[in-house]
Amino acid sequence: MAVDVSSYYEDLRRSVALVAEEEENETTLSEAFAQVVFEILIEAGELDTPQYAVYQARGMRASGYEMSDDGSRLTLVYIHYSATEATERFGKTDLQNAVKWMRRFIEASVDGLYKSLEESSESWDMAQRIFESWSDVSNVNLVIATNCELRTDNPHLDPLDDRSLRLSVWDLTRLHRLSSSGQPQEPIVVDISRFTAAPLPCLGPHGDAESYNSYLLALPGDFLARVYEEFGPRLLELNVRSFLQARGKVNRGIQNTLRDEPGRFFAYNNGISVTASSVEVGELPGGNGIGISRIVGMQIVNGGQTTASLHYAMTKHKVGLSNVMVQAKLSVVDPGEIDTLVPKISEYANSQNRVNSADFTSNDPFHVQVENLSRTIWAPNPDGTHQLTRWFYERARGQYADAYGRERTPARQREFKKLHPTAQKFTKTDLAKFENTWDLRPWVVSFGAEKNFRDFMLRLDGRGRFEPDQSYFESLIAKAIIFRSAEKLVTSLGLGGYRSQTVTYTLSRVFKGTAQMIDLQDIWRKQRISSALENAILELAPRIHSELISSAGNRNVGEWAKKEECWKRLQAIEWDPNTSLKNLLLKTGKSRAGSAPNSVDDVLSDADRAAIEFISPLSEADWFELSSWAKQTGNLQSWQRSLAFSLGRNVANSREHSRKQALHGEKILREAMRLGFAPPSGVAISV
């Protein structure tokens, strides 16, 4: 049964309160609402990687921002939260003031506002990013999110410094409509008459009438660019839009063709694939065939690179697109087939810029299994009492609040929170953050929750079908405990801005320095980290924070943290675990099991010889230690650990490594050393 607006308001208030009430979390209700609504707007496609940053002074306000990858689109967010029991109105004056405050903030930022702000604050980062990127920005999105009800129409917005302005208000009614629709995002409705004079001529329909119809079109380039300007990244299929950006050699080729040979674009370009839930088709004037006049639920599942490049050429290089045509296949999919057919269309159509077939949604079997484990495994109580708790995995947004709300009496709700503390709730993007930090990928974590999650899923897909078990779940929770503890410790230091980047970089440096030999099972049993690990974090965090800022130079610190080069700089900070921490690390031991070696192939390529030369300095003890280290830390696959042991046996018995052994051995050694493993013999290996 659909939830009415008043009930949804209560559900939203409860979700915000639960976020704000997390143990040892000083989150205000406004910031908690921002966290909740950011998740909603990411799913809706309105935002991608928003950064929360509050500025309020002298008639200027902003609550967060994001910049598109190519720098052409700035999104500024304003959060307005009402804590009253009854819903309030967001009227004409409220809307006009919000727009005015946001415009003034952008204008001040362009004029160098950041120079008067504290450099370590998130608002400095936001103002400096706008100042730095303004010359590349072609359009600005103003997003207002509130739990009040909008009672006025959106005003017409004049351009800002020749940049087009688009306003999007997500009020209580719109949030409720999105929630009750059961769809992850609002459908995009394209009225063709708003962008071009006549309907779009097409051929068709073709296909299976029971599930889909397809049309072939030649789309005017300026039409496609203007539609993209109106709807932005929402136009690109949500699951894969991060991987369809305008970049690399293909993008340069597109730009060159648009500038130098626009008439040949149709011949050179592969075109785009589009899906929709419905279209309106009618006869063209004069009876010259049929044309499409309206597209509902439009999504570009292949050709995001082409679309973004057309928009970039039009707005940044002022390239005329009147002679540019783009071939398009439009598939109108029956709503009952959307979840099964559209992903296949996306997967099979993406050949120009290949997208792996990973499922980036919470319905992936991996996440379903983690959820099942979280509902059945009790966490140990370090105090020795019988009061056990669970770590609640929120596979889909709102599961925790829903489960809490189903406990109808205050007593049952208190019992639910006792068994499932809010501090022990974590989401799929939290999981990816824990895992990518453990795997020494802090620059990826710094991209933000959604992009980091997609990276994690792509790498998970590369491992083949991985089924988490109790051992995995316990290790995962240990990593969560480390991460959550580090967040509290870094906050206690009062370093200023860039807390999230400081946390992931500090922990990655600790994991690197300890070769990931931290005893995760001990942390799971005790449900807390050791004082030795706490001291290591407290010691390293200020140095990481300082180097993060200084190494950025004139660059934006938040953007610098997204570069792998940043990690290379910060991991070079000299640090070794102290004696107390060393004594708590796992100890590797030699195993006696091995497998028979292969003979050396007669013919070796240059790559074969290079691999053999790379691994030849390692002693038998080095390989045995690597195998044991990988088993203790859960790194590498079982066959790789066995191979490492076999390579040690080869050395022990004075046998040569085979070509295949050497090639795989080189990959194993490089990955192990990337994760912090060091050969105990002390032999120098350059990676």
VEXDRENRO-86588 format. One record per residue (C-alpha): residue in one letter; y, z, x. Coordinates in Angstrom, 3 decimals. Example, Ala and Ser with C-alpha at 12.3 -4.5 7.8 and 13.67 -1.06 7.14 Angstrom:
2
R aa       yy       zz       xx
R  A   -4.500    7.800   12.300
R  S   -1.060    7.140   13.670
! end
This chain:
687
R aa       yy       zz       xx
R  M    0.000    0.000    0.000
R  A    3.432   -0.943    1.332
R  V    5.663    1.917    2.488
R  D    9.066    2.061    0.750
R  V   12.290    2.302    2.753
R  S   12.733    6.053    2.240
R  S    9.178    6.777    3.410
R  Y    9.655    4.457    6.372
R  Y   12.836    6.378    7.235
R  E   10.835    9.610    7.357
R  D    8.120    7.955    9.451
R  L   10.758    6.681   11.869
R  R   12.397   10.108   12.124
R  R    9.005   11.681   12.800
R  S    8.227    9.144   15.547
R  V   11.599    9.796   17.180
R  A   11.148   13.565   16.958
R  L    7.699   13.379   18.529
R  V    9.064   11.373   21.466
R  A   11.967   13.787   21.917
R  E    9.694   16.843   21.734
R  E    7.396   15.860   24.583
R  E    6.838   18.823   26.850
R  E    9.358   19.226   29.681
R  N   11.175   16.127   28.442
R  E   14.906   16.510   27.904
R  T   15.176   13.298   25.888
R  T   17.910   13.321   23.254
R  L   17.205   12.026   19.762
R  S   19.353    8.968   20.490
R  E   17.420    8.169   23.669
R  A   14.112    8.796   21.893
R  F   15.194    6.388   19.139
R  A   16.048    3.857   21.839
R  Q   12.530    4.159   23.269
R  V   10.975    3.673   19.840
R  V   13.190    0.784   18.806
R  F   12.874   -0.958   22.198
R  E    9.119   -1.115   21.649
R  I    9.681   -2.575   18.188
R  L   12.173   -5.179   19.424
R  I    9.943   -6.191   22.319
R  E    7.134   -6.858   19.851
R  A    9.601   -8.690   17.624
R  G   10.586  -10.945   20.511
R  E   14.230   -9.850   20.284
R  L   14.030   -8.166   23.687
R  D   11.796   -8.673   26.686
R  T   12.577   -6.132   29.431
R  P   15.489   -3.998   28.176
R  Q   17.009   -1.419   30.510
R  Y   18.287    1.755   28.848
R  A   21.738    2.657   30.184
R  V   24.440    4.525   28.283
R  Y   28.159    3.970   28.762
R  Q   30.785    5.497   26.472
R  A   34.449    5.787   27.409
R  R   37.873    4.428   26.555
R  G   36.808    2.489   23.464
R  M   33.802    0.902   25.159
R  R   30.152    1.534   24.406
R  A   26.765    0.163   25.408
R  S   23.248    1.562   25.365
R  G   21.297   -0.964   27.410
R  Y   21.015   -4.544   28.514
R  E   18.781   -7.273   29.838
R  M   19.383  -10.518   31.688
R  S   17.174  -13.572   31.284
R  D   15.227  -14.723   34.328
R  D   17.524  -17.689   34.937
R  G   20.640  -15.551   34.411
R  S   21.968  -17.718   31.581
R  R   21.530  -15.198   28.750
R  L   22.968  -11.673   28.649
R  T   21.777   -9.265   25.973
R  L   23.800   -6.104   25.433
R  V   22.343   -3.365   23.227
R  Y   24.117   -0.667   21.232
R  I   22.047    2.204   19.790
R  H   23.276    4.179   16.775
R  Y   21.042    6.990   15.502
R  S   21.636    9.295   12.548
R  A   19.725   12.585   12.487
R  T   20.493   13.352    8.827
R  E   17.683   13.925    6.344
R  A   19.044   11.277    3.974
R  T   19.708    7.694    4.963
R  E   23.283    6.783    5.795
R  R   25.200    3.542    5.502
R  F   26.329    1.356    8.373
R  G   29.399   -0.244    6.850
R  K   31.917   -2.923    7.721
R  T   34.082   -0.626    9.845
R  D   31.032    0.689   11.734
R  L   29.917   -2.856   12.499
R  Q   33.373   -4.050   13.537
R  N   33.809   -1.047   15.852
R  A   30.409   -1.540   17.453
R  V   31.125   -5.207   18.176
R  K   34.598   -4.340   19.503
R  W   33.233   -1.631   21.800
R  M   30.543   -3.924   23.176
R  R   32.986   -6.789   23.786
R  R   35.358   -4.457   25.612
R  F   32.531   -3.170   27.785
R  I   31.568   -6.714   28.803
R  E   35.199   -7.616   29.511
R  A   35.660   -4.484   31.620
R  S   32.398   -5.172   33.464
R  V   33.525   -8.706   34.276
R  D   36.755   -7.211   35.641
R  G   34.817   -4.918   38.002
R  L   34.210   -1.744   35.978
R  Y   31.258   -0.842   38.205
R  K   33.632   -0.073   41.105
R  S   34.853    3.027   39.260
R  L   31.369    4.308   38.328
R  E   28.886    6.482   40.176
R  E   26.652    4.109   42.131
R  S   23.451    6.002   41.356
R  S   23.916    5.768   37.577
R  E   22.207    3.265   35.293
R  S   25.586    2.362   33.791
R  W   26.755    1.278   37.268
R  D   23.711   -0.964   37.513
R  M   24.432   -2.460   34.090
R  A   28.133   -3.093   34.772
R  Q   27.469   -4.431   38.258
R  R   24.736   -6.778   37.008
R  I   27.128   -8.271   34.430
R  F   29.863   -8.654   37.046
R  E   27.476  -10.267   39.512
R  S   25.880  -12.685   37.016
R  W   28.801  -13.616   34.770
R  S   29.341  -17.025   36.343
R  D   25.755  -17.974   35.417
R  V   25.884  -16.590   31.858
R  S   26.287  -19.224   29.162
R  N   25.636  -17.142   26.031
R  V   25.670  -13.490   25.072
R  N   23.523  -11.644   22.536
R  L   24.878   -8.461   20.994
R  V   22.039   -6.373   19.567
R  I   22.807   -3.353   17.408
R  A   19.920   -1.057   16.472
R  T   20.359    1.745   13.948
R  N   18.318    3.802   11.509
R  C   21.133    3.476    8.953
R  E   21.295    0.815    6.249
R  L   23.628   -2.112    6.897
R  R   25.899   -2.650    3.895
R  T   27.984   -5.610    5.057
R  D   27.567   -9.146    6.320
R  N   27.569  -10.057    9.987
R  P   31.074  -11.159   11.008
R  H   31.891  -14.459   12.676
R  L   32.192  -13.892   16.413
R  D   34.666  -15.779   18.547
R  P   33.465  -16.898   21.985
R  L   33.913  -14.470   24.852
R  D   35.438  -16.115   27.919
R  D   34.030  -19.474   26.724
R  R   30.551  -17.928   26.248
R  S   28.995  -18.172   22.812
R  L   28.311  -14.846   21.092
R  R   25.340  -14.106   18.825
R  L   25.035  -10.872   16.848
R  S   21.742   -9.378   15.714
R  V   21.683   -6.132   13.726
R  W   18.400   -4.253   13.349
R  D   19.094   -1.706   10.653
R  L   16.667    0.448    8.670
R  T   16.010   -2.273    6.083
R  R   15.261   -4.945    8.660
R  L   13.052   -2.628   10.724
R  H   11.188   -1.677    7.548
R  R   10.771   -5.315    6.542
R  L    9.309   -6.129    9.950
R  S    6.960   -3.142    9.804
R  S    5.716   -3.855    6.281
R  S    5.183   -7.581    6.907
R  G    2.225   -6.893    9.174
R  Q    3.521   -9.535   11.607
R  P    4.575   -8.713   15.176
R  Q    7.867  -10.563   14.778
R  E   10.135  -12.083   12.152
R  P    9.424  -15.750   11.498
R  I   11.911  -18.232   12.895
R  V   13.234  -20.529   10.175
R  V   14.818  -23.738   11.455
R  D   16.951  -25.603    8.919
R  I   17.113  -29.054   10.508
R  S   20.433  -29.898    8.801
R  R   22.172  -27.170   10.848
R  F   21.315  -28.958   14.076
R  T   21.166  -32.671   13.273
R  A   22.389  -34.904   10.450
R  A   19.064  -36.287    9.222
R  P   15.493  -34.955    8.912
R  L   13.266  -35.442   11.963
R  P   11.138  -38.610   11.607
R  C    7.434  -37.907   12.055
R  L    3.948  -39.346   11.843
R  G    1.199  -37.538    9.996
R  P   -0.167  -35.346    8.770
R  H   -3.423  -35.382   10.746
R  G   -6.048  -32.700   11.204
R  D   -8.207  -30.390    9.113
R  A   -6.429  -29.917    5.793
R  E   -8.215  -26.603    5.173
R  S   -6.860  -24.941    8.317
R  Y   -4.052  -27.036    9.823
R  N   -2.004  -30.241    9.690
R  S   -0.414  -31.882   12.710
R  Y    2.624  -34.131   12.992
R  L    3.875  -36.231   15.911
R  L    7.617  -36.317   16.563
R  A   10.190  -37.496   19.080
R  L   12.728  -34.648   19.204
R  P   16.321  -35.236   20.358
R  G   16.962  -33.235   23.540
R  D   20.204  -31.738   22.249
R  F   18.413  -30.572   19.069
R  L   15.787  -28.701   21.083
R  A   18.403  -27.201   23.415
R  R   20.541  -25.979   20.509
R  V   17.560  -24.447   18.710
R  Y   16.717  -22.590   21.919
R  E   20.312  -21.400   22.205
R  E   20.091  -20.028   18.663
R  F   16.731  -18.250   18.931
R  G   16.210  -17.848   22.682
R  P   12.909  -16.477   24.029
R  R   11.790  -15.648   20.464
R  L   11.101  -19.363   20.159
R  L    8.424  -19.132   22.840
R  E    5.024  -17.841   21.813
R  L    5.155  -14.094   22.445
R  N    1.935  -13.693   24.390
R  V    2.739  -16.202   27.091
R  R    6.497  -16.633   27.153
R  S    6.903  -14.788   30.468
R  F    4.758  -17.391   32.160
R  L    6.618  -20.408   30.805
R  Q    9.907  -19.944   32.590
R  A   11.995  -22.757   34.062
R  R   11.275  -22.535   37.765
R  G    9.698  -24.225   40.758
R  K    9.199  -27.885   41.549
R  V    8.595  -28.944   37.949
R  N   11.907  -27.441   36.881
R  R   13.814  -29.185   39.672
R  G   12.167  -32.430   38.650
R  I   13.219  -31.903   35.036
R  Q   16.809  -31.194   36.070
R  N   16.932  -34.265   38.306
R  T   15.576  -36.504   35.533
R  L   18.029  -35.131   32.966
R  R   20.935  -35.711   35.318
R  D   19.965  -39.046   36.907
R  E   17.556  -40.795   34.499
R  P   17.860  -39.235   31.020
R  G   16.518  -42.359   29.341
R  R   13.215  -41.973   31.194
R  F   12.694  -38.320   30.279
R  F   10.399  -39.266   27.402
R  A    8.162  -41.203   29.804
R  Y    8.119  -38.644   32.602
R  N    7.732  -35.403   30.620
R  N    4.483  -34.145   29.090
R  G    6.242  -33.005   25.921
R  I    5.794  -29.803   23.953
R  S    3.339  -28.253   21.489
R  V    4.760  -26.404   18.494
R  T    3.145  -24.345   15.740
R  A    4.563  -23.357   12.358
R  S    3.422  -21.593    9.203
R  S    4.940  -24.237    6.924
R  V    7.249  -27.263    6.910
R  E    9.220  -29.187    4.329
R  V    8.543  -32.935    4.451
R  G   10.238  -35.692    2.492
R  E   11.047  -39.371    2.575
R  L   13.702  -40.583    4.979
R  P   16.792  -42.385    3.626
R  G   15.985  -45.970    2.727
R  G   12.280  -45.217    2.431
R  N   11.782  -45.628    6.182
R  G    8.905  -43.183    6.537
R  I    8.829  -39.413    6.250
R  G   10.814  -36.671    7.979
R  I   10.750  -32.888    8.420
R  S   13.778  -31.024    7.072
R  R   12.692  -27.392    7.535
R  I   10.315  -25.533    9.862
R  V    9.172  -21.986    9.048
R  G    7.616  -19.753   11.707
R  M    8.392  -22.140   14.556
R  Q    6.817  -21.206   17.893
R  I    6.627  -23.260   21.097
R  V    3.197  -22.578   22.589
R  N    3.439  -25.143   25.362
R  G    6.647  -26.579   26.763
R  G    8.737  -23.445   27.244
R  Q    9.659  -24.735   30.671
R  T   10.862  -28.033   29.216
R  T   12.811  -26.305   26.442
R  A   14.517  -23.764   28.711
R  S   15.366  -26.532   31.202
R  L   17.039  -28.630   28.510
R  H   19.136  -25.647   27.480
R  Y   19.991  -24.840   31.101
R  A   21.053  -28.432   31.789
R  M   23.219  -28.495   28.650
R  T   24.949  -25.134   29.157
R  K   25.149  -24.767   32.940
R  H   25.415  -28.318   34.238
R  K   27.100  -29.743   31.106
R  V   24.549  -32.574   31.048
R  G   24.742  -34.729   27.941
R  L   21.401  -34.918   26.158
R  S   22.209  -37.642   23.634
R  N   19.845  -40.113   25.345
R  V   17.064  -37.585   25.925
R  M   13.989  -37.588   23.695
R  V   11.026  -35.189   23.894
R  Q    7.604  -35.933   22.474
R  A    6.234  -33.106   20.332
R  K    3.069  -32.190   18.471
R  L    3.751  -29.880   15.547
R  S    0.714  -28.046   14.120
R  V    1.186  -26.356   10.767
R  V   -1.398  -23.589   10.732
R  D   -2.758  -21.828    7.662
R  P   -1.749  -18.108    7.827
R  G   -5.410  -17.089    7.714
R  E   -6.094  -19.095   10.870
R  I   -3.068  -18.011   12.916
R  D   -4.808  -15.274   14.924
R  T   -7.691  -17.541   15.942
R  L   -6.258  -21.056   16.079
R  V   -2.820  -20.509   17.643
R  P   -4.138  -18.741   20.790
R  K   -6.537  -21.646   21.316
R  I   -3.758  -24.199   20.908
R  S   -1.700  -22.236   23.427
R  E   -4.572  -21.896   25.899
R  Y   -5.704  -25.541   25.777
R  A   -2.206  -27.029   25.658
R  N   -0.923  -25.201   28.722
R  S   -1.895  -27.544   31.526
R  Q    1.547  -28.355   32.948
R  N    2.094  -24.671   33.774
R  R   -1.334  -23.084   33.428
R  V   -1.640  -19.792   31.585
R  N   -4.759  -17.719   32.078
R  S   -6.794  -16.971   28.994
R  A   -6.204  -13.224   29.119
R  D   -5.518  -11.581   25.787
R  F   -2.154   -9.844   26.201
R  T   -2.518   -7.844   23.001
R  S   -3.775   -4.383   22.248
R  N   -6.859   -5.880   20.545
R  D   -8.459   -6.796   23.858
R  P  -11.931   -5.139   24.130
R  F  -10.748   -3.256   27.221
R  H   -8.052   -1.439   25.228
R  V  -10.328   -0.853   22.261
R  Q  -12.845    0.850   24.550
R  V  -10.173    2.984   26.247
R  E   -9.053    4.069   22.783
R  N  -12.642    4.983   21.845
R  L  -13.017    7.010   25.032
R  S   -9.736    8.833   24.382
R  R  -10.958    9.934   20.948
R  T  -14.252   11.357   22.239
R  I  -13.630   12.803   25.726
R  W  -12.278   16.328   25.959
R  A  -10.058   17.209   28.899
R  P  -11.073   20.336   30.855
R  N   -8.990   23.448   30.373
R  P   -7.972   24.677   33.838
R  D   -7.269   28.156   32.448
R  G  -10.924   28.663   31.618
R  T  -10.370   29.147   27.897
R  H  -12.219   27.351   25.135
R  Q   -9.069   25.531   23.918
R  L   -9.746   21.936   24.955
R  T   -7.405   18.990   24.465
R  R   -7.594   15.206   24.412
R  W   -5.480   12.490   26.003
R  F   -4.439   10.276   23.089
R  Y   -4.374    6.561   23.936
R  E   -1.955    4.792   21.618
R  R   -3.479    1.313   21.702
R  A   -1.060    0.088   19.013
R  R    2.459    1.342   18.465
R  G    2.732    4.263   16.044
R  Q   -0.917    5.382   16.103
R  Y   -0.034    8.888   17.241
R  A    2.661    9.378   14.587
R  D    0.330    7.963   11.933
R  A   -2.496   10.307   12.927
R  Y   -0.082   13.239   12.965
R  G    1.311   12.266    9.562
R  R   -2.162   12.111    8.014
R  E   -2.487   15.847    8.636
R  R   -0.707   16.767    5.412
R  T   -0.053   20.485    5.883
R  P    2.164   22.087    8.572
R  A   -0.800   24.144    9.785
R  R   -2.981   21.062   10.255
R  Q   -0.135   19.241   11.996
R  R    0.302   22.151   14.407
R  E   -3.433   22.070   15.098
R  F   -3.295   18.306   15.709
R  K   -0.510   18.713   18.275
R  K   -2.426   21.571   19.918
R  L   -5.470   19.321   20.362
R  H   -3.390   16.218   21.175
R  P   -0.219   17.405   22.968
R  T    2.598   14.868   22.926
R  A    2.707   15.094   26.722
R  Q   -0.859   13.718   26.725
R  K   -0.037   10.627   24.666
R  F    0.113    7.341   26.571
R  T    0.469    3.700   25.597
R  K   -0.953    0.423   26.871
R  T    2.210   -0.199   28.893
R  D    1.920    3.312   30.364
R  L   -1.659    2.494   31.365
R  A   -0.517   -0.656   33.160
R  K    2.218    1.335   34.908
R  F   -0.268    3.934   36.161
R  E   -2.737    1.302   37.361
R  N   -0.256   -1.031   39.056
R  T    1.375    1.890   40.864
R  W   -2.045    3.046   42.083
R  D   -2.739   -0.520   43.193
R  L    0.470   -0.555   45.290
R  R    2.444   -2.988   43.133
R  P    5.700   -1.047   42.591
R  W    7.834   -4.187   42.476
R  V    5.784   -5.396   39.490
R  V    6.148   -2.022   37.743
R  S    9.917   -2.334   38.272
R  F    9.995   -5.461   36.101
R  G    9.659   -3.225   33.051
R  A    6.953   -2.226   30.622
R  E    6.102   -5.557   29.002
R  K    6.076   -7.800   32.082
R  N    4.176   -5.197   34.069
R  F    1.619   -5.024   31.257
R  R    1.151   -8.794   31.266
R  D    0.640   -8.768   35.025
R  F   -1.988   -6.055   34.656
R  M   -3.813   -8.012   31.952
R  L   -3.843  -11.183   34.045
R  R   -5.375   -9.319   36.963
R  L   -7.827   -7.597   34.643
R  D   -8.829  -10.998   33.295
R  G   -9.446  -12.141   36.868
R  R  -12.052   -9.398   37.293
R  G  -14.178  -10.807   34.495
R  R  -15.337   -8.671   31.600
R  F  -14.695   -5.087   32.666
R  E  -15.948   -2.321   30.408
R  P  -14.308    1.058   30.988
R  D  -16.621    4.067   30.938
R  Q  -16.141    7.833   31.128
R  S  -15.740    7.754   34.906
R  Y  -13.000    5.145   34.630
R  F  -11.246    7.074   31.869
R  E  -11.227   10.303   33.862
R  S   -9.789    8.507   36.913
R  L   -7.190    6.836   34.709
R  I   -6.057   10.197   33.328
R  A   -5.834   11.571   36.866
R  K   -3.481    8.706   37.736
R  A   -1.506    9.490   34.570
R  I   -1.216   13.141   35.626
R  I    0.038   12.093   39.065
R  F    2.605    9.721   37.556
R  R    3.855   12.143   34.905
R  S    4.078   14.927   37.517
R  A    6.049   12.676   39.840
R  E    8.506   11.849   37.040
R  K    9.212   15.557   36.518
R  L    9.516   16.241   40.246
R  V   11.900   13.342   40.847
R  T   13.991   14.429   37.850
R  S   14.201   17.957   39.292
R  L   15.694   16.545   42.507
R  G   18.743   15.215   40.633
R  L   18.916   12.024   42.651
R  G   20.820   10.098   39.982
R  G   19.877    6.639   38.782
R  Y   16.811    4.508   39.456
R  R   14.368    7.291   38.594
R  S   11.667    4.909   37.373
R  Q   11.863    2.765   40.514
R  T   11.919    5.838   42.728
R  V    8.790    7.221   41.059
R  T    6.656    4.089   41.377
R  Y    7.785    3.361   44.950
R  T    7.300    6.981   46.056
R  L    3.787    7.158   44.633
R  S    2.843    3.755   46.046
R  R    3.958    4.965   49.485
R  V    1.886    8.141   49.069
R  F   -1.167    6.139   47.973
R  K   -0.666    3.756   50.889
R  G   -0.302    6.616   53.384
R  T   -3.456    8.340   52.132
R  A   -5.464    5.100   51.833
R  Q   -5.983    6.040   48.163
R  M   -8.283    8.871   49.244
R  I   -6.701   11.309   46.788
R  D   -9.440   13.147   44.902
R  L   -8.911   11.914   41.336
R  Q  -11.893   13.862   40.014
R  D  -10.384   17.093   41.284
R  I   -7.126   16.287   39.479
R  W   -9.066   15.499   36.293
R  R  -10.939   18.809   36.496
R  K   -7.776   20.841   37.141
R  Q   -5.491   18.707   34.920
R  R   -2.739   19.023   37.499
R  I   -1.897   17.845   40.984
R  S   -2.112   20.070   44.030
R  S    0.906   21.780   45.574
R  A    0.272   19.693   48.697
R  L    0.670   16.475   46.705
R  E    3.730   17.905   44.944
R  N    5.327   18.647   48.324
R  A    4.543   15.137   49.534
R  I    6.321   13.648   46.512
R  L    9.300   15.986   46.912
R  E    9.532   15.098   50.590
R  L    9.293   11.337   50.140
R  A   11.273   10.740   46.943
R  P   14.786   11.345   48.392
R  R   14.007    9.055   51.323
R  I   12.630    6.364   49.029
R  H   15.655    6.642   46.726
R  S   18.104    6.419   49.616
R  E   16.333    3.460   51.235
R  L   15.990    1.698   47.885
R  I   19.767    1.733   47.463
R  S   20.737    1.039   51.082
R  S   18.198   -1.753   51.580
R  A   19.593   -3.567   48.534
R  G   22.840   -4.157   50.391
R  N   25.175   -6.116   48.124
R  R   22.346   -6.935   45.727
R  N   21.809   -5.287   42.366
R  V   19.441   -2.375   43.027
R  G   17.436   -2.861   39.848
R  E   16.869   -6.529   40.670
R  W   16.117   -5.774   44.325
R  A   13.377   -3.351   43.234
R  K   11.622   -6.289   41.508
R  K   11.091   -8.089   44.825
R  E    7.900   -7.753   46.848
R  E   10.208   -7.854   49.866
R  C   11.596   -4.503   48.672
R  W    8.110   -2.991   48.813
R  K    7.619   -4.377   52.330
R  R   10.814   -2.636   53.388
R  L   10.046    0.686   51.739
R  Q    6.420    0.938   52.796
R  A    7.666    0.706   56.394
R  I    9.218    4.177   56.013
R  E    7.375    6.364   58.488
R  W    5.357    9.010   56.676
R  D    1.970   10.629   57.154
R  P    0.323   13.235   54.935
R  N    0.662   16.755   56.291
R  T   -2.328   18.900   57.183
R  S   -2.512   20.557   53.756
R  L   -2.742   17.211   51.986
R  K   -5.117   15.743   54.565
R  N   -7.520   18.611   53.962
R  L   -7.676   17.705   50.262
R  L   -8.382   14.001   50.766
R  L  -11.812   12.553   50.149
R  K  -14.069   12.366   53.170
R  T  -16.027    9.181   53.743
R  G  -19.570    9.259   55.049
R  K  -21.980    6.696   56.412
R  S  -24.540    5.179   54.114
R  R  -27.960    3.987   55.333
R  A  -28.689    1.288   52.803
R  G  -28.033   -2.314   53.703
R  S  -29.092   -5.858   53.100
R  A  -30.538   -8.483   55.392
R  P  -27.955  -10.715   57.068
R  N  -27.744  -14.472   56.791
R  S  -27.855  -16.832   59.751
R  V  -24.724  -18.459   61.115
R  D  -24.160  -21.957   59.764
R  D  -24.272  -24.711   62.339
R  V  -20.971  -26.299   61.306
R  L  -17.842  -24.149   61.189
R  S  -14.431  -25.202   59.895
R  D  -11.156  -23.950   61.321
R  A  -10.938  -21.514   58.392
R  D  -14.469  -20.249   59.178
R  R  -13.611  -19.667   62.827
R  A  -10.342  -17.953   61.903
R  A  -12.186  -15.605   59.520
R  I  -14.822  -14.740   62.143
R  E  -12.122  -14.135   64.731
R  F  -10.164  -11.947   62.276
R  I  -13.036   -9.561   61.531
R  S  -14.723   -9.593   64.950
R  P  -12.751   -6.624   66.408
R  L  -14.241   -4.205   63.860
R  S  -17.049   -1.925   64.996
R  E  -20.084   -0.947   62.966
R  A  -18.386    2.401   62.203
R  D  -15.326    0.572   60.884
R  W  -17.399   -1.436   58.386
R  F  -19.474    1.586   57.328
R  E  -16.271    3.582   56.823
R  L  -14.714    0.737   54.800
R  S  -17.768    0.569   52.549
R  S  -17.739    4.318   52.013
R  W  -13.947    4.363   51.443
R  A  -14.212    1.629   48.816
R  K  -16.936    3.536   46.971
R  Q  -15.021    6.820   47.061
R  T  -11.779    5.279   45.826
R  G  -13.335    2.880   43.314
R  N  -11.840   -0.113   45.079
R  L  -13.552   -3.478   45.541
R  Q  -16.569   -4.635   43.591
R  S  -20.065   -3.320   44.286
R  W  -21.180   -6.522   46.029
R  Q  -18.114   -6.337   48.277
R  R  -18.948   -2.776   49.272
R  S  -22.508   -3.837   50.010
R  L  -21.267   -6.755   52.062
R  A  -19.021   -4.459   54.118
R  F  -22.071   -2.351   54.918
R  S  -24.060   -5.490   55.816
R  L  -21.328   -6.559   58.208
R  G  -21.618   -3.149   59.869
R  R  -25.372   -3.635   60.211
R  N  -24.774   -7.009   61.801
R  V  -22.580   -5.394   64.448
R  A  -25.056   -2.559   64.984
R  N  -27.934   -5.021   65.547
R  S  -25.857   -7.482   67.606
R  R  -26.229  -10.179   64.964
R  E  -23.550  -12.761   64.264
R  H  -21.841  -12.860   60.906
R  S  -22.614  -15.885   58.759
R  R  -19.857  -18.233   57.689
R  K  -19.905  -16.937   54.103
R  Q  -20.026  -13.327   55.263
R  A  -17.004  -13.886   57.474
R  L  -14.951  -15.574   54.763
R  H  -15.665  -12.822   52.248
R  G  -15.306  -10.160   54.932
R  E  -11.810  -11.352   55.784
R  K  -10.738  -11.070   52.126
R  I  -12.313   -7.616   51.815
R  L  -10.641   -6.348   54.981
R  R   -7.217   -7.710   54.063
R  E   -7.361   -6.146   50.593
R  A   -8.578   -2.795   51.956
R  M   -5.808   -2.686   54.557
R  R   -3.239   -3.632   51.922
R  L   -4.356   -0.557   49.999
R  G   -3.941    1.661   53.049
R  F   -7.357    1.617   54.732
R  A   -7.191    1.837   58.523
R  P  -10.227    1.172   60.782
R  P  -11.203    4.558   62.271
R  S  -11.761    2.983   65.688
R  G   -8.024    2.374   65.861
R  V   -8.430   -1.316   66.573
R  A   -5.216   -3.227   65.801
R  I   -5.585   -5.817   63.040
R  S   -2.523   -7.858   62.057
R  V   -2.378   -8.629   58.323
! end
